[in-house]
Amino acid sequence: MTIFNFDAFVNYLFNSFLLGGVGVTIGLTVAAVIGGLCLGMIIALMRMSGKPLLAFPARFYIWFFRGTPLLIQLVVIYAGLPLFGVKLSVLQSALLGLILNEASYMAEIVRTGFLAVPKGQTEAGWSLNLSRRTIFWRVTLPQAFRLMVPPLGNSINGLLKATSLASVISVEEIMRRSDLLMQEQFQVLEVYAAATIYYLILTSLWDLVQARLERRFGRSVNATTASTTSLSFLRR
């Protein structure tokens, strides 16, 4: 009895149906990152506002979505919202769940990134008579983003694999299509080995992108910091 059928593994590795699931996984990840980052930025600003009416809902949001499993959130959105008259497709439910969950993590990454920027950089901008908006976009944000890149990269890496949970509500990404193929021939190891290779390729490619971003923003932010500090010193 053959334990592992290598020929079947190769066939699954280049199976067009499974490759289509890779595209769905990438699409879910990109959409969730963009939506989660935008929403997370808003939540982070609310929490840092110092106003209880804004800060408390932001804290509750982060506490709730970070404290409950993504799997439960996806099932509740898909099966629970129709009870209130809100009907979403499986893809829409998956996107909503992934964005809401990812935003809770992005909010903390954004918040800690801004808090880690030395206050002296903002003071240097004030000494140059720069406006609040200019200081934010030209001084604070570039330095904060440099600090955010490593945790953002790790969060995106985790999100890429977390999209597999969308298979529970029948979104046909890598895992769901792997399950469907496995049910045809019951070649469990061969199908999941192919799926594993796909995930390893995707995460490895993202690691390369993350490393490039860290090098690029590290150089640009260092230049921004040096120019701001030197101009502030000359003005004094």
ABEGO torsion letter per residue (X at the ends): XBABBAAAAAAAAABAAAAAAAAAAAAAAAAAAAAAAAAAAAAAAAAAAGBAAAAAAAAAAAAAAAABBAAAAAAAAAAAAAAAGBBBBAAAAAAAAAAAAAAAAAAAAAAAAAAABBAAAAAAAAAAGBBAAAAAAAAAAAAAAAAAAAAAAAAAAAAAAAAAAAAAAGBBBAAAAAAAAAAAAGBAAAAAAAAAAAAAAAAAAAAAAAAAAAAAAAAAAAAAAAAAAAAAAAAX
